[in-house]
Amino acid sequence: MPLRWLLVALSLFAPATALALTPVTLCNGQTVEPLPDGRMLGHIPYPEGNPADMVVIPGNFGVGRACELHRDAAAAITALLAAADQVPGVKGKLRGISCFRTIERQRQIFCGQIGPGKRCKDAAERARSSGPPGYSEHATGYALDFAIRPLTRDCGDVSDCIANTPAGKWLLQHAPEFGFELSFPPGNAQGVTWEPWHWRWVGLSATAPGAAAARTLFATARSRFPASPAVTDLPPQWQKAIEPLPAPTPMPVPTPAPAWPK
């Protein structure tokens, strides 16, 4: 573990008066002092996952761009989608609008909506609906945002109204059966808006393939800010439906196509 993350991990368990952390510039003009426990605007720090551990969810799952997840979480999402496709009214409706994000990509998403004419006036307001760079579960590769397709006029993406759709209701009832839990339930103590679309994978039990690593990353969140619905360790028969995916094979670098005239 890099020294920076070791120090941050230790800070999460340190007494509130023991640390004086240096202010961090999240975006241009947005410098914020971390909380004494190491959190930033309520969000927990997370390291960036190894891109070599990420795999693309096959089919037409990603919306706008391919959905990449850690291969252990990818195995679980494949099983979840297969189960959802057995349900009339849910089949084919679950998609991934945002999955693994690098910290730099998170910076673009977080900072791009701050400023005059944008959605949020400052970083504090933005943090209610998005993690600052370096403080997002998406960077781990174990979290994703679901979307419902086709879109309807009265319920867009990343809207809490998806909890009232058949697919959203199915997720709330069944996602924990595949090792996923809802990171930001209504009224959560982190001060993040209710996000029925945002789920993190922690495995069906501590002994499930890959679950130990995911649970280590989310240990602080799970102990101090419990998910709801949350994963409770399930009997072994649930685990038989989820087999870990093999490590991804490196893809050859494609030959650039000739540029077309503009």
C-alpha positions in Angstrom: 0.0 0.0 0.0 1.5 3.4 -1.0 2.5 5.6 2.0 -0.1 8.2 1.2 -3.0 5.6 1.6 -1.4 4.0 4.6 -1.4 7.4 6.4 -5.0 8.1 5.3 -6.1 4.7 6.5 -4.5 5.3 9.9 -6.1 8.7 10.0 -9.6 7.2 9.7 -9.1 5.5 13.1 -7.3 8.3 14.8 -8.9 10.6 17.5 -10.6 13.6 16.0 -8.1 16.0 17.7 -5.0 14.1 16.7 -4.7 15.3 13.1 -4.3 18.6 11.4 -4.5 17.8 7.7 -3.3 20.2 4.9 -6.1 21.8 2.8 -6.5 20.1 -0.6 -7.2 21.9 -3.9 -9.9 19.8 -5.5 -10.7 22.1 -8.4 -9.6 25.6 -9.5 -10.6 27.9 -6.8 -11.9 25.1 -4.6 -9.5 24.4 -1.7 -11.0 22.3 1.1 -9.6 21.1 4.4 -10.2 17.4 5.1 -12.1 16.4 8.2 -10.1 15.3 11.2 -10.9 11.7 10.4 -9.5 12.0 6.8 -12.8 12.3 5.0 -13.3 15.1 2.4 -16.7 16.8 2.6 -18.1 13.7 4.1 -16.5 11.3 1.6 -14.1 8.5 2.5 -10.7 8.3 0.6 -10.2 5.5 -1.9 -7.2 4.4 -3.9 -7.4 3.9 -7.7 -7.8 0.3 -8.8 -5.3 -1.3 -11.1 -6.6 -1.0 -14.7 -5.2 -4.5 -15.4 -7.9 -5.9 -12.9 -10.8 -4.3 -14.8 -12.9 -6.1 -17.4 -15.6 -4.8 -19.7 -19.1 -6.0 -18.9 -20.2 -7.6 -22.2 -23.2 -6.9 -24.3 -24.8 -3.5 -24.5 -24.6 -2.9 -20.7 -22.6 0.4 -20.7 -24.4 3.6 -21.5 -22.4 6.0 -23.6 -19.1 4.2 -22.8 -18.0 0.7 -21.9 -18.7 -0.3 -18.3 -15.5 -1.6 -16.7 -15.5 -3.3 -13.2 -13.0 -5.3 -11.2 -13.2 -8.8 -12.6 -14.6 -10.1 -9.2 -17.4 -7.6 -9.3 -17.9 -8.2 -13.0 -18.6 -11.9 -12.3 -21.3 -10.8 -9.9 -22.9 -8.3 -12.1 -23.1 -10.9 -14.9 -25.0 -13.2 -12.6 -27.3 -10.3 -11.4 -28.2 -9.4 -15.0 -28.9 -13.0 -15.9 -31.3 -13.2 -12.9 -33.0 -9.8 -13.8 -33.6 -11.1 -17.4 -35.8 -13.8 -16.0 -38.2 -11.2 -14.6 -40.9 -9.7 -16.9 -40.8 -5.9 -16.7 -37.1 -6.0 -15.7 -35.5 -7.9 -18.5 -33.1 -5.8 -20.5 -33.8 -2.6 -18.5 -30.7 -2.5 -16.3 -27.7 -0.7 -17.7 -24.5 0.7 -16.4 -24.2 4.5 -16.7 -20.9 4.8 -14.8 -18.6 2.1 -13.5 -14.8 2.2 -12.9 -13.5 5.8 -13.0 -9.9 6.9 -12.7 -9.2 9.6 -10.2 -8.6 12.0 -13.1 -11.9 11.1 -14.6 -13.5 11.7 -11.3 -11.9 15.1 -11.1 -13.5 16.1 -14.5 -16.9 14.9 -13.3 -16.7 16.6 -9.9 -15.2 19.9 -11.0 -17.1 20.2 -14.3 -20.3 21.0 -12.5 -19.0 23.8 -10.2 -19.1 27.5 -11.1 -21.3 30.2 -12.6 -24.1 28.7 -14.6 -23.2 25.2 -13.5 -25.2 22.8 -11.2 -23.3 23.7 -8.0 -21.8 26.9 -6.6 -18.9 25.2 -4.8 -17.3 21.9 -3.9 -19.3 21.5 -0.7 -22.6 21.6 -2.7 -21.2 19.3 -5.4 -20.1 16.8 -2.8 -23.7 16.1 -1.9 -24.1 14.2 -5.1 -20.6 13.3 -6.2 -17.4 12.2 -4.5 -14.3 14.5 -4.8 -11.4 13.1 -6.8 -9.6 10.5 -4.6 -12.8 10.1 -2.5 -15.1 8.1 -4.8 -16.0 4.4 -4.6 -15.9 4.3 -8.4 -12.1 4.5 -8.4 -11.9 1.1 -6.7 -13.6 -0.7 -9.6 -16.1 -2.3 -7.3 -18.9 0.3 -7.6 -21.3 1.3 -10.4 -24.3 3.5 -11.2 -27.2 1.7 -12.7 -29.4 3.3 -15.4 -32.9 2.2 -16.5 -33.6 1.9 -20.2 -35.5 3.0 -22.1 -35.6 6.4 -20.5 -38.9 7.9 -19.6 -39.9 11.5 -19.6 -40.6 11.6 -15.9 -37.5 9.7 -14.6 -34.0 10.5 -15.9 -30.7 9.0 -15.0 -29.2 9.3 -11.5 -32.6 10.2 -10.2 -34.1 8.7 -7.0 -37.3 8.0 -9.0 -35.7 4.9 -10.3 -36.5 3.3 -7.0 -40.2 3.3 -8.1 -39.6 1.6 -11.4 -39.9 -2.2 -11.7 -36.2 -2.5 -12.3 -35.3 -0.2 -9.4 -37.5 -2.1 -7.1 -36.0 -5.4 -8.2 -32.5 -4.0 -7.5 -33.5 -2.9 -4.0 -34.9 -6.4 -3.2 -32.4 -8.6 -4.9 -29.0 -6.9 -5.5 -27.7 -8.0 -2.1 -28.2 -11.6 -3.2 -25.4 -11.0 -5.6 -23.0 -9.2 -3.2 -24.1 -5.6 -3.9 -25.2 -3.1 -1.3 -26.6 0.4 -1.5 -23.8 2.8 -0.5 -26.0 6.0 0.2 -29.4 5.2 1.6 -31.9 7.9 2.6 -30.7 10.1 5.4 -27.2 8.6 5.4 -24.7 10.1 7.9 -22.2 11.0 5.2 -24.6 13.7 4.0 -24.8 12.3 0.5 -28.1 12.4 -1.4 -30.1 9.2 -1.5 -28.7 7.3 -4.5 -30.8 4.2 -5.3 -28.7 3.8 -8.5 -25.2 3.6 -6.8 -24.2 0.1 -5.6 -20.8 -1.3 -4.4 -19.8 -4.9 -4.5 -18.5 -6.6 -1.3 -19.3 -10.3 -2.1 -21.8 -12.6 -0.6 -19.5 -13.5 2.3 -16.0 -12.7 3.5 -14.8 -16.0 1.9 -16.3 -15.4 -1.5 -13.7 -15.0 -4.3 -12.3 -11.5 -4.2 -14.6 -10.3 -1.4 -11.8 -9.9 1.2 -10.1 -7.2 -0.9 -13.4 -5.4 -1.6 -14.4 -5.5 2.1 -11.0 -4.2 3.2 -11.5 -1.1 0.9 -15.0 -0.5 2.2 -14.3 -1.4 5.9 -14.7 2.2 7.1 -17.9 2.8 5.1 -19.4 -0.4 6.2 -18.6 0.1 9.9 -19.3 3.8 10.3 -21.9 4.5 7.6 -23.8 1.2 6.9 -25.4 0.6 3.6 -29.1 -0.1 3.3 -30.0 -2.6 1.9 -26.7 -4.2 3.0 -25.1 -7.5 2.4 -25.4 -10.0 5.2 -23.3 -13.1 4.7 -25.4 -15.7 2.9 -25.3 -19.5 2.8 -22.9 -21.2 0.3 -25.7 -22.2 -2.1 -26.0 -18.5 -3.2 -22.4 -18.4 -4.1 -22.6 -21.3 -6.7 -24.2 -19.0 -9.2 -21.3 -16.6 -9.3 -18.0 -17.9 -10.6 -15.0 -15.5 -10.7 -14.0 -14.3 -14.2 -10.4 -15.1 -15.3 -7.8 -12.3 -15.4 -8.3 -10.2 -18.5 -6.1 -10.9 -21.5 -4.1 -7.8 -22.6 -5.5 -6.4 -25.8 -3.2 -5.7 -28.8 -2.8 -2.0 -29.6 -4.8 -1.3 -32.7 -3.3 0.3 -35.8 -4.7 3.8 -36.1 -7.2 4.2 -38.9 -6.5 6.7 -41.6 -8.0 10.1 -40.9 -11.0 11.1 -43.0 -11.2 14.5 -44.5 -13.1 17.0 -42.3 
